[in-house]
């Protein structure tokens, strides 16, 4: 419960007000408003302190009505008329009370309407609608919280308290009923919409002359995610990093020492920038893993090339290395984007697969056989 006097030294509550729709009630001032039975009427309690500060204390006060048979009130200050009559609604906060008169009439609901009359939502999103009842005395009231809500197809849209949740693509009808009258509104649910994009670099720091992969993932309104790497428009704000896409794979290449902010844009949505740092480190050694393999003819094995740099960092250079085989008729190795370093065992025999980056070279012994063999040697770099 808020206690302003704990924050403002010497401040104490000296007045309490009650506010309902279109009215402000000071302590001791009574305002009489008529509402049909069955309609909920929210009240707000506002405390004004001696230092001039004002605070909403609706959830901190104690609410009550003078006659629960005529109207009841819940802890949040919502009063519901039950039968014709008049009651006093009271809020008490720190021993100070505010009161208002509420009249409940016997007027009956004669029609109901839903606003908006139609709704269109994307999968995974929600929308709010309200129900308004027109009564026999000509008055019109919001009965959203009191109405009973339903959907003609819950696999498309569900509704609760006037909040529509778009579940699946299609069409449904949302209905509300109150005191014997009802209304309905058509709802259409369209495909999920893109809400955000995130960029994931293979490495946030890499050496000049090397590169790292970039992946863009989109998050949609239905909580699904999709890889958008090949669909987005990439941007780098500094010449230190250039971006290229080939074979469905996007890479950021270090052109010179420095840093750059990289973003991805698609369907009007731009990702938060990702900072890539290009260092001046030089390649010291190159290692290929696994060191020795033996695979049946006709199958494949992915190899990886890892570089160690002068600053002690390591980097995956698989996609940037030049791969070769001493016996392509036994084991062929790919240099294609997306499959670089992938070895295909062609026929029984042995071959040495080599990865080269600048002046660094590393090889791995390769045996293709009709069945798995044993490790033969270690890579030489």
WOGIBEL-V634800 format. One line per field, one symbol per residue. phi: phi as a letter, one per 30 degrees, with the letter a starting at -180 (. if undefined). Layout:
BEGIN
phi->???
END
This chain:
BEGIN
phi->.dbdddcceidbdbabccbcdhabcdeiccbcbcbddjdcbdcbcbcccdcjdbbdcedcdccabdadddacbcddjccbdcaelbbccbbbbhicbbbbcbcccdecdcabbcbddbbbbcejcbbcbbcbcccdcidbbdcedcdccabdaddcacbahicccdcbdkbbccbbbahicbabbdbcccedcdcabbcbddbdbadeicbbdbbcbcccdcidbbdcedcdcdbbcbddbcbbbbiiccbccddadlbbccbbbahiccdddcdcccccdcdcabbcbddbbbbeejcbbdcbcccccdcidbbdcedcdccbbdbddcbcbccdejbeidccddadkbaccbcbbhccbbbbdbbcbdbdccdcacdcb
END
